[in-house]
Amino acid sequence: MTYAIIILCFLAPFVIGFFSLRKDFLEVSSEHDMVEEFRNRYVSFANHFLQTGQPTSDYTWLVMNSDRVQQAIGIFGIIATFSAPFRMYTINNYQIIINTIPKFKDGSLHENEAEFVDTALMRYLGNTAHSIDTMAAEARNPFIWFRQGFQLLVGLPIYFLSWFGLLSAGRARRIVFSAFFKVLAGIGGIVAFLSGVVTLIQGKDQTITFIKQFFHH
């Protein structure tokens, strides 16, 4: 029984890491699809407006989803210092999506601003497509499963602080996935992995017996 617990503890980071990576992959893919749909409808809407001067029925949908998309694309949707046409005024940290969409209807849109939105969306989609490819490759690597799972297990005390309201959820996640924490967890993960392998090799007969019993049941 004790040896079975050792084996299960060794396998736990693999399982936790796999499902964590899969969850992250599905979330990023879903967000990418959402922004891609927004861009497709925006391009169709903007082209029609610039040709006819009239908004289409997509305007309401774009406004309803603009906050969500603005948040999703993050820094890609922010201009550090935005200057209005003829430099009538400037705005720092200008959020492109939520500030530009309403201008189609109030008549204050400048043609360049319509391009800003599309450029921001394309930059985000390009960056995210690369991230999705990387995450898909990582999801096929058992060593990365172990690293991710071990990192989450080591980070449990940080998450406990978050669950009890002593840290925000975002702050806890930033700590657990910070470069410094990753290095510490990586070193610990290597030691734990090698220790687990040595334990399994030394008790290979017990390991084989456990596996047979596990699949038999």
ChimeraX commands (.cxc) that place a marker at each C-alpha (Angstrom):
marker #1 position 0.00,0.00,0.00 radius 0.5
marker #1 position 2.83,2.39,0.87 radius 0.5
marker #1 position 4.55,1.71,-2.43 radius 0.5
marker #1 position 1.28,2.29,-4.30 radius 0.5
marker #1 position 1.04,5.73,-2.67 radius 0.5
marker #1 position 4.60,6.51,-3.79 radius 0.5
marker #1 position 3.73,5.60,-7.38 radius 0.5
marker #1 position 0.54,7.65,-7.31 radius 0.5
marker #1 position 2.42,10.66,-5.89 radius 0.5
marker #1 position 4.96,10.32,-8.70 radius 0.5
marker #1 position 2.23,10.17,-11.34 radius 0.5
marker #1 position 0.14,13.02,-9.86 radius 0.5
marker #1 position 2.22,15.88,-11.37 radius 0.5
marker #1 position 1.93,14.29,-14.82 radius 0.5
marker #1 position -1.86,14.10,-14.60 radius 0.5
marker #1 position -2.30,17.56,-13.05 radius 0.5
marker #1 position 0.12,19.10,-15.54 radius 0.5
marker #1 position -1.58,17.51,-18.54 radius 0.5
marker #1 position -5.04,18.75,-17.61 radius 0.5
marker #1 position -3.67,22.19,-16.67 radius 0.5
marker #1 position -1.99,22.55,-20.06 radius 0.5
marker #1 position -5.13,21.32,-21.82 radius 0.5
marker #1 position -7.26,23.84,-19.91 radius 0.5
marker #1 position -4.91,26.71,-20.83 radius 0.5
marker #1 position -4.85,25.58,-24.47 radius 0.5
marker #1 position -8.65,25.49,-24.71 radius 0.5
marker #1 position -8.98,28.91,-23.05 radius 0.5
marker #1 position -6.46,30.57,-25.39 radius 0.5
marker #1 position -7.98,28.86,-28.44 radius 0.5
marker #1 position -11.47,29.98,-27.44 radius 0.5
marker #1 position -10.29,33.57,-26.92 radius 0.5
marker #1 position -8.48,33.51,-30.28 radius 0.5
marker #1 position -11.66,32.33,-32.02 radius 0.5
marker #1 position -13.69,35.03,-30.30 radius 0.5
marker #1 position -11.31,37.80,-31.40 radius 0.5
marker #1 position -11.12,36.35,-34.92 radius 0.5
marker #1 position -14.91,36.47,-35.23 radius 0.5
marker #1 position -14.86,40.06,-33.94 radius 0.5
marker #1 position -12.26,41.04,-36.54 radius 0.5
marker #1 position -14.17,39.38,-39.41 radius 0.5
marker #1 position -17.36,41.20,-38.51 radius 0.5
marker #1 position -15.48,44.44,-37.86 radius 0.5
marker #1 position -13.72,44.40,-41.26 radius 0.5
marker #1 position -17.01,43.78,-43.06 radius 0.5
marker #1 position -18.70,46.51,-41.03 radius 0.5
marker #1 position -15.88,49.06,-41.47 radius 0.5
marker #1 position -15.54,48.49,-45.23 radius 0.5
marker #1 position -19.28,49.01,-45.71 radius 0.5
marker #1 position -19.25,52.14,-43.55 radius 0.5
marker #1 position -16.25,53.71,-45.31 radius 0.5
marker #1 position -17.87,53.09,-48.70 radius 0.5
marker #1 position -21.42,54.17,-47.88 radius 0.5
marker #1 position -21.16,56.24,-44.70 radius 0.5
marker #1 position -23.84,54.05,-43.12 radius 0.5
marker #1 position -23.40,51.52,-40.27 radius 0.5
marker #1 position -24.74,47.98,-40.62 radius 0.5
marker #1 position -26.62,45.84,-38.13 radius 0.5
marker #1 position -23.25,44.53,-36.89 radius 0.5
marker #1 position -22.69,47.82,-35.07 radius 0.5
marker #1 position -24.73,46.71,-32.03 radius 0.5
marker #1 position -22.90,43.36,-31.83 radius 0.5
marker #1 position -19.51,45.07,-32.07 radius 0.5
marker #1 position -20.36,47.53,-29.30 radius 0.5
marker #1 position -21.67,44.73,-27.06 radius 0.5
marker #1 position -18.45,42.75,-27.48 radius 0.5
marker #1 position -15.93,45.60,-27.61 radius 0.5
marker #1 position -15.14,45.60,-23.87 radius 0.5
marker #1 position -14.53,41.86,-23.89 radius 0.5
marker #1 position -12.25,42.06,-26.92 radius 0.5
marker #1 position -10.40,45.10,-25.58 radius 0.5
marker #1 position -9.61,43.16,-22.41 radius 0.5
marker #1 position -8.65,40.04,-24.37 radius 0.5
marker #1 position -6.08,41.68,-26.65 radius 0.5
marker #1 position -4.46,43.60,-23.78 radius 0.5
marker #1 position -1.40,45.67,-24.75 radius 0.5
marker #1 position -2.04,45.07,-28.45 radius 0.5
marker #1 position -5.12,47.27,-28.16 radius 0.5
marker #1 position -3.50,50.22,-26.38 radius 0.5
marker #1 position -1.72,53.23,-27.89 radius 0.5
marker #1 position 0.71,54.81,-25.41 radius 0.5
marker #1 position -0.06,58.33,-26.62 radius 0.5
marker #1 position -2.92,58.91,-29.04 radius 0.5
marker #1 position -3.14,62.21,-30.94 radius 0.5
marker #1 position -6.50,63.19,-32.42 radius 0.5
marker #1 position -6.62,64.54,-36.01 radius 0.5
marker #1 position -4.93,67.94,-36.31 radius 0.5
marker #1 position -3.56,67.31,-32.76 radius 0.5
marker #1 position -6.67,68.76,-31.17 radius 0.5
marker #1 position -5.98,66.66,-28.08 radius 0.5
marker #1 position -3.89,63.73,-26.86 radius 0.5
marker #1 position -4.80,60.75,-24.66 radius 0.5
marker #1 position -2.37,58.48,-22.84 radius 0.5
marker #1 position -2.97,54.72,-22.78 radius 0.5
marker #1 position -5.68,55.03,-25.38 radius 0.5
marker #1 position -7.86,51.89,-25.67 radius 0.5
marker #1 position -8.39,51.45,-29.39 radius 0.5
marker #1 position -11.38,49.13,-29.57 radius 0.5
marker #1 position -13.78,50.67,-27.06 radius 0.5
marker #1 position -12.96,54.24,-28.13 radius 0.5
marker #1 position -13.10,53.72,-31.89 radius 0.5
marker #1 position -16.27,51.65,-32.42 radius 0.5
marker #1 position -18.67,54.40,-31.16 radius 0.5
marker #1 position -17.05,56.92,-33.52 radius 0.5
marker #1 position -18.61,55.14,-36.50 radius 0.5
marker #1 position -21.99,56.35,-35.32 radius 0.5
marker #1 position -21.26,59.78,-33.84 radius 0.5
marker #1 position -19.45,61.01,-36.97 radius 0.5
marker #1 position -16.07,61.66,-35.36 radius 0.5
marker #1 position -14.24,58.72,-36.97 radius 0.5
marker #1 position -11.00,59.39,-38.82 radius 0.5
marker #1 position -10.12,56.83,-41.50 radius 0.5
marker #1 position -6.76,56.04,-39.89 radius 0.5
marker #1 position -8.51,55.07,-36.67 radius 0.5
marker #1 position -10.43,52.35,-38.49 radius 0.5
marker #1 position -7.07,50.91,-39.57 radius 0.5
marker #1 position -5.74,51.08,-36.02 radius 0.5
marker #1 position -8.43,48.65,-34.84 radius 0.5
marker #1 position -7.76,46.11,-37.57 radius 0.5
marker #1 position -3.99,46.32,-37.04 radius 0.5
marker #1 position -4.37,45.74,-33.29 radius 0.5
marker #1 position -6.61,42.72,-33.87 radius 0.5
marker #1 position -4.25,41.23,-36.46 radius 0.5
marker #1 position -1.23,41.65,-34.19 radius 0.5
marker #1 position -3.04,39.89,-31.36 radius 0.5
marker #1 position -4.24,37.05,-33.61 radius 0.5
marker #1 position -0.75,36.52,-35.01 radius 0.5
marker #1 position 0.81,36.43,-31.55 radius 0.5
marker #1 position -1.87,34.10,-30.18 radius 0.5
marker #1 position -1.63,31.72,-33.14 radius 0.5
marker #1 position 2.06,31.28,-32.31 radius 0.5
marker #1 position 1.21,30.68,-28.64 radius 0.5
marker #1 position -1.38,28.06,-29.61 radius 0.5
marker #1 position 1.21,26.18,-31.70 radius 0.5
marker #1 position 3.67,26.27,-28.78 radius 0.5
marker #1 position 1.05,25.08,-26.30 radius 0.5
marker #1 position 0.00,22.25,-28.62 radius 0.5
marker #1 position 3.61,21.06,-28.79 radius 0.5
marker #1 position 3.97,21.27,-24.99 radius 0.5
marker #1 position 0.77,19.26,-24.53 radius 0.5
marker #1 position 2.50,16.33,-26.24 radius 0.5
marker #1 position 5.56,16.41,-23.97 radius 0.5
marker #1 position 5.25,14.36,-20.71 radius 0.5
marker #1 position 8.24,16.14,-19.19 radius 0.5
marker #1 position 6.41,19.45,-19.52 radius 0.5
marker #1 position 3.32,17.83,-17.97 radius 0.5
marker #1 position 5.45,16.95,-14.94 radius 0.5
marker #1 position 7.00,20.42,-14.74 radius 0.5
marker #1 position 3.61,22.14,-14.95 radius 0.5
marker #1 position 1.99,19.79,-12.45 radius 0.5
marker #1 position 4.84,20.05,-9.95 radius 0.5
marker #1 position 4.80,23.83,-10.25 radius 0.5
marker #1 position 1.07,23.93,-9.46 radius 0.5
marker #1 position 1.50,21.56,-6.50 radius 0.5
marker #1 position 4.35,23.65,-5.08 radius 0.5
marker #1 position 2.20,26.74,-5.59 radius 0.5
marker #1 position -0.69,25.39,-3.50 radius 0.5
marker #1 position 0.26,27.50,-0.43 radius 0.5
marker #1 position 0.06,30.61,-2.61 radius 0.5
marker #1 position -3.37,29.57,-3.89 radius 0.5
marker #1 position -4.52,28.91,-0.30 radius 0.5
marker #1 position -3.73,32.54,0.52 radius 0.5
marker #1 position -5.85,33.55,-2.47 radius 0.5
marker #1 position -8.77,31.32,-1.46 radius 0.5
marker #1 position -8.77,32.87,2.01 radius 0.5
marker #1 position -8.77,36.39,0.56 radius 0.5
marker #1 position -5.22,37.30,1.55 radius 0.5
marker #1 position -4.13,37.54,-2.10 radius 0.5
marker #1 position -6.06,38.29,-5.25 radius 0.5
marker #1 position -6.46,35.40,-7.71 radius 0.5
marker #1 position -4.51,37.33,-10.36 radius 0.5
marker #1 position -1.68,38.10,-7.92 radius 0.5
marker #1 position -1.44,34.45,-6.84 radius 0.5
marker #1 position -1.27,33.26,-10.44 radius 0.5
marker #1 position 1.40,35.85,-11.29 radius 0.5
marker #1 position 3.53,34.65,-8.38 radius 0.5
marker #1 position 3.17,30.95,-9.27 radius 0.5
marker #1 position 3.99,31.57,-12.93 radius 0.5
marker #1 position 6.72,34.16,-12.35 radius 0.5
marker #1 position 10.21,33.46,-13.69 radius 0.5
marker #1 position 11.70,33.17,-10.18 radius 0.5
marker #1 position 9.05,30.73,-9.01 radius 0.5
marker #1 position 9.44,28.69,-12.20 radius 0.5
marker #1 position 13.18,28.34,-11.57 radius 0.5
marker #1 position 12.62,27.15,-8.00 radius 0.5
marker #1 position 9.88,24.77,-9.05 radius 0.5
marker #1 position 12.02,23.55,-11.96 radius 0.5
marker #1 position 14.91,22.66,-9.67 radius 0.5
marker #1 position 12.56,20.96,-7.23 radius 0.5
marker #1 position 10.84,19.19,-10.10 radius 0.5
marker #1 position 14.11,17.74,-11.40 radius 0.5
marker #1 position 15.01,16.45,-7.93 radius 0.5
marker #1 position 11.52,14.99,-7.41 radius 0.5
marker #1 position 11.47,13.39,-10.87 radius 0.5
marker #1 position 14.90,11.77,-10.46 radius 0.5
marker #1 position 14.01,10.59,-6.95 radius 0.5
marker #1 position 10.78,9.09,-8.26 radius 0.5
marker #1 position 12.57,7.31,-11.12 radius 0.5
marker #1 position 15.18,5.87,-8.74 radius 0.5
marker #1 position 12.45,4.69,-6.37 radius 0.5
marker #1 position 10.56,2.98,-9.18 radius 0.5
marker #1 position 13.68,1.32,-10.55 radius 0.5
marker #1 position 14.75,0.05,-7.15 radius 0.5
marker #1 position 11.33,-1.45,-6.58 radius 0.5
marker #1 position 10.61,-2.47,-10.16 radius 0.5
marker #1 position 8.97,-5.76,-9.12 radius 0.5
marker #1 position 6.56,-3.89,-6.88 radius 0.5
marker #1 position 5.95,-1.34,-9.66 radius 0.5
marker #1 position 5.09,-4.07,-12.17 radius 0.5
marker #1 position 2.79,-5.74,-9.63 radius 0.5
marker #1 position 1.03,-2.44,-8.91 radius 0.5
marker #1 position 0.49,-1.72,-12.63 radius 0.5
marker #1 position -0.91,-5.20,-13.24 radius 0.5
marker #1 position -3.27,-4.88,-10.28 radius 0.5
marker #1 position -4.32,-1.38,-11.34 radius 0.5
marker #1 position -5.30,-2.39,-14.89 radius 0.5
marker #1 position -6.79,-5.68,-13.70 radius 0.5
marker #1 position -9.26,-3.79,-11.54 radius 0.5
marker link #1:1,2 radius 0.2
marker link #1:2,3 radius 0.2
marker link #1:3,4 radius 0.2
marker link #1:4,5 radius 0.2
marker link #1:5,6 radius 0.2
marker link #1:6,7 radius 0.2
marker link #1:7,8 radius 0.2
marker link #1:8,9 radius 0.2
marker link #1:9,10 radius 0.2
marker link #1:10,11 radius 0.2
marker link #1:11,12 radius 0.2
marker link #1:12,13 radius 0.2
marker link #1:13,14 radius 0.2
marker link #1:14,15 radius 0.2
marker link #1:15,16 radius 0.2
marker link #1:16,17 radius 0.2
marker link #1:17,18 radius 0.2
marker link #1:18,19 radius 0.2
marker link #1:19,20 radius 0.2
marker link #1:20,21 radius 0.2
marker link #1:21,22 radius 0.2
marker link #1:22,23 radius 0.2
marker link #1:23,24 radius 0.2
marker link #1:24,25 radius 0.2
marker link #1:25,26 radius 0.2
marker link #1:26,27 radius 0.2
marker link #1:27,28 radius 0.2
marker link #1:28,29 radius 0.2
marker link #1:29,30 radius 0.2
marker link #1:30,31 radius 0.2
marker link #1:31,32 radius 0.2
marker link #1:32,33 radius 0.2
marker link #1:33,34 radius 0.2
marker link #1:34,35 radius 0.2
marker link #1:35,36 radius 0.2
marker link #1:36,37 radius 0.2
marker link #1:37,38 radius 0.2
marker link #1:38,39 radius 0.2
marker link #1:39,40 radius 0.2
marker link #1:40,41 radius 0.2
marker link #1:41,42 radius 0.2
marker link #1:42,43 radius 0.2
marker link #1:43,44 radius 0.2
marker link #1:44,45 radius 0.2
marker link #1:45,46 radius 0.2
marker link #1:46,47 radius 0.2
marker link #1:47,48 radius 0.2
marker link #1:48,49 radius 0.2
marker link #1:49,50 radius 0.2
marker link #1:50,51 radius 0.2
marker link #1:51,52 radius 0.2
marker link #1:52,53 radius 0.2
marker link #1:53,54 radius 0.2
marker link #1:54,55 radius 0.2
marker link #1:55,56 radius 0.2
marker link #1:56,57 radius 0.2
marker link #1:57,58 radius 0.2
marker link #1:58,59 radius 0.2
marker link #1:59,60 radius 0.2
marker link #1:60,61 radius 0.2
marker link #1:61,62 radius 0.2
marker link #1:62,63 radius 0.2
marker link #1:63,64 radius 0.2
marker link #1:64,65 radius 0.2
marker link #1:65,66 radius 0.2
marker link #1:66,67 radius 0.2
marker link #1:67,68 radius 0.2
marker link #1:68,69 radius 0.2
marker link #1:69,70 radius 0.2
marker link #1:70,71 radius 0.2
marker link #1:71,72 radius 0.2
marker link #1:72,73 radius 0.2
marker link #1:73,74 radius 0.2
marker link #1:74,75 radius 0.2
marker link #1:75,76 radius 0.2
marker link #1:76,77 radius 0.2
marker link #1:77,78 radius 0.2
marker link #1:78,79 radius 0.2
marker link #1:79,80 radius 0.2
marker link #1:80,81 radius 0.2
marker link #1:81,82 radius 0.2
marker link #1:82,83 radius 0.2
marker link #1:83,84 radius 0.2
marker link #1:84,85 radius 0.2
marker link #1:85,86 radius 0.2
marker link #1:86,87 radius 0.2
marker link #1:87,88 radius 0.2
marker link #1:88,89 radius 0.2
marker link #1:89,90 radius 0.2
marker link #1:90,91 radius 0.2
marker link #1:91,92 radius 0.2
marker link #1:92,93 radius 0.2
marker link #1:93,94 radius 0.2
marker link #1:94,95 radius 0.2
marker link #1:95,96 radius 0.2
marker link #1:96,97 radius 0.2
marker link #1:97,98 radius 0.2
marker link #1:98,99 radius 0.2
marker link #1:99,100 radius 0.2
marker link #1:100,101 radius 0.2
marker link #1:101,102 radius 0.2
marker link #1:102,103 radius 0.2
marker link #1:103,104 radius 0.2
marker link #1:104,105 radius 0.2
marker link #1:105,106 radius 0.2
marker link #1:106,107 radius 0.2
marker link #1:107,108 radius 0.2
marker link #1:108,109 radius 0.2
marker link #1:109,110 radius 0.2
marker link #1:110,111 radius 0.2
marker link #1:111,112 radius 0.2
marker link #1:112,113 radius 0.2
marker link #1:113,114 radius 0.2
marker link #1:114,115 radius 0.2
marker link #1:115,116 radius 0.2
marker link #1:116,117 radius 0.2
marker link #1:117,118 radius 0.2
marker link #1:118,119 radius 0.2
marker link #1:119,120 radius 0.2
marker link #1:120,121 radius 0.2
marker link #1:121,122 radius 0.2
marker link #1:122,123 radius 0.2
marker link #1:123,124 radius 0.2
marker link #1:124,125 radius 0.2
marker link #1:125,126 radius 0.2
marker link #1:126,127 radius 0.2
marker link #1:127,128 radius 0.2
marker link #1:128,129 radius 0.2
marker link #1:129,130 radius 0.2
marker link #1:130,131 radius 0.2
marker link #1:131,132 radius 0.2
marker link #1:132,133 radius 0.2
marker link #1:133,134 radius 0.2
marker link #1:134,135 radius 0.2
marker link #1:135,136 radius 0.2
marker link #1:136,137 radius 0.2
marker link #1:137,138 radius 0.2
marker link #1:138,139 radius 0.2
marker link #1:139,140 radius 0.2
marker link #1:140,141 radius 0.2
marker link #1:141,142 radius 0.2
marker link #1:142,143 radius 0.2
marker link #1:143,144 radius 0.2
marker link #1:144,145 radius 0.2
marker link #1:145,146 radius 0.2
marker link #1:146,147 radius 0.2
marker link #1:147,148 radius 0.2
marker link #1:148,149 radius 0.2
marker link #1:149,150 radius 0.2
marker link #1:150,151 radius 0.2
marker link #1:151,152 radius 0.2
marker link #1:152,153 radius 0.2
marker link #1:153,154 radius 0.2
marker link #1:154,155 radius 0.2
marker link #1:155,156 radius 0.2
marker link #1:156,157 radius 0.2
marker link #1:157,158 radius 0.2
marker link #1:158,159 radius 0.2
marker link #1:159,160 radius 0.2
marker link #1:160,161 radius 0.2
marker link #1:161,162 radius 0.2
marker link #1:162,163 radius 0.2
marker link #1:163,164 radius 0.2
marker link #1:164,165 radius 0.2
marker link #1:165,166 radius 0.2
marker link #1:166,167 radius 0.2
marker link #1:167,168 radius 0.2
marker link #1:168,169 radius 0.2
marker link #1:169,170 radius 0.2
marker link #1:170,171 radius 0.2
marker link #1:171,172 radius 0.2
marker link #1:172,173 radius 0.2
marker link #1:173,174 radius 0.2
marker link #1:174,175 radius 0.2
marker link #1:175,176 radius 0.2
marker link #1:176,177 radius 0.2
marker link #1:177,178 radius 0.2
marker link #1:178,179 radius 0.2
marker link #1:179,180 radius 0.2
marker link #1:180,181 radius 0.2
marker link #1:181,182 radius 0.2
marker link #1:182,183 radius 0.2
marker link #1:183,184 radius 0.2
marker link #1:184,185 radius 0.2
marker link #1:185,186 radius 0.2
marker link #1:186,187 radius 0.2
marker link #1:187,188 radius 0.2
marker link #1:188,189 radius 0.2
marker link #1:189,190 radius 0.2
marker link #1:190,191 radius 0.2
marker link #1:191,192 radius 0.2
marker link #1:192,193 radius 0.2
marker link #1:193,194 radius 0.2
marker link #1:194,195 radius 0.2
marker link #1:195,196 radius 0.2
marker link #1:196,197 radius 0.2
marker link #1:197,198 radius 0.2
marker link #1:198,199 radius 0.2
marker link #1:199,200 radius 0.2
marker link #1:200,201 radius 0.2
marker link #1:201,202 radius 0.2
marker link #1:202,203 radius 0.2
marker link #1:203,204 radius 0.2
marker link #1:204,205 radius 0.2
marker link #1:205,206 radius 0.2
marker link #1:206,207 radius 0.2
marker link #1:207,208 radius 0.2
marker link #1:208,209 radius 0.2
marker link #1:209,210 radius 0.2
marker link #1:210,211 radius 0.2
marker link #1:211,212 radius 0.2
marker link #1:212,213 radius 0.2
marker link #1:213,214 radius 0.2
marker link #1:214,215 radius 0.2
marker link #1:215,216 radius 0.2
marker link #1:216,217 radius 0.2
view
